[in-house]
Amino acid sequence: MTGGEDRGSPKTPRRRGRPARTEAASGPGARERILEAARTEFAERGYDKTTMRGIARAAGVDAALVHHYFGSKDDVFAAAIEVSFEPALAVPAVLGQGPEGIGERLARVFIGVWENPATRGPMLAVLRSALTHEAAAKVLRTFVLRRLLERVAAELDVPDPRFRAELAASHMIGISILRYVVQVEPLASTDPEEIVRMVAPTLQRYLTEE
């Protein structure tokens, strides 16, 4: 000190580069950012190539925070899909006023999920990963079969309703793989309404005819 003047401690130099983690990186919005980043990472890279560190980096948070909210990659994968697409919400739309027209309604709901950009990414993540990783296959079974098709089949007065639901699922998932994942033409560019028109009678037969 000179002349009685207290200049205090020198200021810490401002660091360049990546900003320090703040409360925003671990606050209320962090979980949502992690899920959004996870949906994008899984859709673009598939399950096997997506890492917890990669999700954290995309979300702008520490990897430890991803583990804090979601214990494992399996957990964050399931949560990322669930927050985007809850099949149970589609059940009333599929069941409608009864069995008449159920094939068309199911086709329309299923194709509608794929045509919606907000839900297409998570479904791509599931399909691309389900053939090679059990966690993704489990999500597919849980969200598509158990929560949607089996609940629809339970309302139908036909023999073997669960088997019929699985036949309907195999038909729609096959279309999804060829149209949205492999992008085989002309199916990939066909108008969605034309697809609904063509497949509805087959789904109707699976689900209602004895």
N, C-alpha and C positions, 0 to 999 in steps of 0.2 A: 504494500500500500504506500502511496505517496500523497502528501498534502491532505491526509485524513480521508481521502476518497476511497470508498470500498467499491471496487468494480465487480465484486462477486466472482463466482466461478465462471470460467469461460464456457460459452455455449458449445454443446456437442455439435460437431459438423454434421450437416444434413447428408444422409447417405443416399447415394445414387442407386439406380437399378430397381430391383423388385421392392415394393413397399412392405413395411413391416406388417405382420399380422395384427389386425385390430379386432375390436369387439364385433365388427361387422362380419369378420371371417368365422366367428363362432357363435354369432347371435341367432335370433329366431329364424332368420332367413337361410341359415347355412344348410339346414337339412333339406330344404326345397332345392337349393342350388346343387347339392350333392345328387339328389334324385334326378334332376334335369341333366346333369353331366353324365350320370350313369346311363340314362336312357340313350343319350347320344353315343357314348362310347360302346355300349353293347350292340347298338344297331349297326354302327360302322365297322366294328372290329370283331364282333362275335364274342361269345363267352370266353373261349380259351385265351384270346389275345388281350382281353381287357384285364387291367390290374387295378387294385385298390389305389395304388400311387397315381396311376393315370387318371382315375376318377377324381382324386383329390386335386391333382394339378388342374384339371379342366374346371373344377368347381372353385378354385382359388382358396382352398383350405388345406390344413395339414392332414396328412394321411391318418394320423391318430384320431382326428375328429370323425373320419369316415368309419373307423373301427368303433368309435364311441357310440355313434348312432346305429350302426349296423355291424354286428359282430363279425360277419364273414362276407366273402364275395357272393356266396349263395343267397345270403340275407338281403344284400343290397340289390341283387338282381331281381328277386321276387318282389321287393318293395317298389322298385322302379317300374315294374310291369303293372303291379296292382294299382298304383296311384294314377296310371293312365287309362286303364281299361278294366272295369269291373263288370264281367259278363252277367252277373245276377241282375243288373239293372236292365239288361236287354230282354229278360224272360217275359215280362208283361207284354212287350212289343211283339215278341214272337208268338206267344199264345193267343193274343188278340181275343176274338170272340169264339174261339173253338178250333177244331181241327181243320175246317174248311179254309184253304188258303195258307196253311201254316208253312208249306214248302216255300212259297214266294216270300213270306215274311222272314223266314230264317235266312234265305239267300240274301235278301235286302239288308238285313242287319249285319250279316257277316261281311258282305262286300262293302257296306258302309263303313265298317271299322277300318278296312284297308284303304278306302278312298280318302279317309280323314287323315291329313298329315300329322295331327297330334297323336293319333293312335297307331299309325302305320309303323313308325320307328320302333316302338316297343314290340310289336308283333314280328317285325323283321328280326329283331334281336332274338326272340324266342325261336322262330323257325330256323334261323341260321345256326343256332347253337344246339337245338334239341336233338339233332341226329348224332352229335358227338359228345354231349355232356349230360349226365343224368340230372343235374340241377335244372337245366333248361327243359329237359323232357318232363320233369316233375311239375314245373310251372305250366307247361302246355296241358298236361293232364288235369291239373287242378283248376285252372282258369277257364279252359275251353270245354273240357268234357264234364267235370263234376259240377261246376257252377253254372253252366249254361245248358248243355245238351241233355245231361241226365235230369235236370230239373224240368226241362221241357218234356222229355220222354215220360216222366212220372205222371204227367197230366193226361197222357194219351191212353185210351182204352184199346190197346193192341197187345198181341203176344210179344214177348222179348223186347220190351221197350228200350232197355239199355243197349242191346245189340243194334237195334235200329238207330239209336242216337249215334253210336260209333260209326255205323255205315255213313250216316249223314256227315259226320265230322270228317271222315276220310275223303269224302267227295269234295268238301269245301276246302280242306287243307291242301289237297292235291292241286286244286285250282289256284290257291294262294301261292304255292311254291312256283308253279309254272308262270303265273302272271306277274307276281311282284318280286320274287327272288331270282329266278332264272331268266325271267322276262322273255319268254318264248313268243314269237309272233306267229299268227295274228292275235293270239289271246291277249298279249300284253297291251295292245292298243285298242282292243274291242271296247265299245261303249259299255259301261257297267250295267245299264238297263238291259242290254242284249244278253249279257251273261245271266242276269236274274231270270229273264224270260226263258232261257234255254235250260237252266238247271232246276228251276222251281218244280216242274212236274216230277223229276226224279226224286227230289227231296220229299215231295208230297207222298210218293209211293213208299219210300223208306219208312216214313213216320206214321202213315195212316192205313195203308192197305193190308188186309190180313192175308 
